Structures are given as structure tokens and as C-alpha cells.
Amino acid sequence: MRHSFSKISSLFAAITFMGVASMPASAAEFNTEQKQEIESIISDYLLENPDLIRQVFTILSQQEAEKQKQAELERAKLAQQALVENQEELFNAKDQIVLGNPKGDVTLVEFLDYNCGYCKQAFGSMLELMDSDKNLRVVLKEWPILGPQSQEAALVAVGVTKVAPEKYWDFHKAMMTMRGTANKESALRVAEKLDIPREELEKLYEDTDTRKPIMDAYRLADALNLNGTPGYVLGDEVIPGYIALEAFESKIANLRSCGSTSC
């Protein structure tokens, strides 16, 4: 590899010397003839040494991978800092949605969108997790990132927490398992089936206070560097996407064992 780069250095040194040596004193650029000659030399050299091209691309790929790795580490560091700085709002925000055991020893925070296919896929795991772990506390953050219809459904959901908080779980289950697009009308229909007054939800829909928990979720998700739903916070870890039930169980067991998701 060093030998190849030695050849590259020699080649460009020669080209540069040739260009400078033949360059008019008052010129700062190669003329057309010089450019054509340089291009011809480079082309001939690369055609005679095809392995060199592959080696260069390999090194460039490795460098790019390293840059991405460093960027990911930096993002993870910032997300961890944001988790520490926003713990109270993440785990104990006023009027937040709490499922499972409200006094559980482990809290799992989920950022979700009712039109998110992965959220619906993960919902089955959440049901199993809460059913098998009676000491798990689950906090939901309405984070409608998939367009206006998702925002409409989220506003209705927040309204349900205010009008009939005891029926929110049934509302949430119905929304996560229904077919079709979640929007204002479909969410209101779900609420009506649960005997939640449509008129009260319509009033809250236009209330600026109803938007607050959603705006808070946007801000928190941005600080945690979440870029898609579902997103989770579990103990000392930010989880930027869906993971399998077994992975959740392992991380929760580690939290109880050593205070961290990775012991």
C-alpha cells in the first residue's frame, strides 16, 4: 500500500514539476496543451495500474466509515448529555401518559406516531413486555412526525388524556391496531366507540394547551437526536429505533442488576 502511494506521489510530483517548469512566468494556471498532457499521463498511468484505483477507493471508504463512526459517537455523546439534562421532563412531565405500573422500578419512554408501521409492529412487543413485567413503568410521548394526519391523531389522543384519562389505554390500543390512516376523524371515531364525548375533544383540539405535550416531545426528540419512530429512552440509554422484545428484556434486566442497560 505504501509503495502504491509512493508511486502516486512521484507521479503528481512529476506532473507538477513539468507544469511549473513549462509555465510562463506571468501565468498562474496550466494552459490547454499542458492540461491535455497531464490528463493523458494520469489516464495512461491509471490504466496501467488498475489495482491502484481499487486501493484508493478502499482507503477512501475506510476513511469515510471512520468519519461516520466518529460522527455517530459524537451524536451518542450529545444524546446522553441531553438525557441527563432532561431527565425530569422525560420521566416525570406533568400530565404525561403513564402505562404499566405507575410505581415501577424501571421506566421505558416511547416516542410514537400513530401512522408509524414500526410503532405498530413494536406495539405487540410492548403488550408482551407489560404483561410479563409487572414492575415496568411505560411513558408515552406523542411525536407525530409523519405529516398533518399524524398531528391530527396526536391532538385527539392528548385530548383523550384530558377528557377521559381512564380510557386512554383502550383508545391507544384501538389506534395502534386499527387499519387505515390515523387522522382526526378516525381518532374521533375510536373515541366515540369508547363513549368519550366528541364535542369535548373537538373543543380541546383547538386549545393551545393540547399542543404543548406534542411540542415538548418534538423538542426532546430533537435533543436526543432521534430521527424516526419509534424512539425510546430506557434508563441511561437512548434507543433510536425498534428493537426486539428479547433485547428490551435484556436491557431491563441489566438496569435492575447494575443500574445500566449495558453491564
Disulfide bonds with the S-S distance in Angstrom:
Cys258-Cys263 1.99
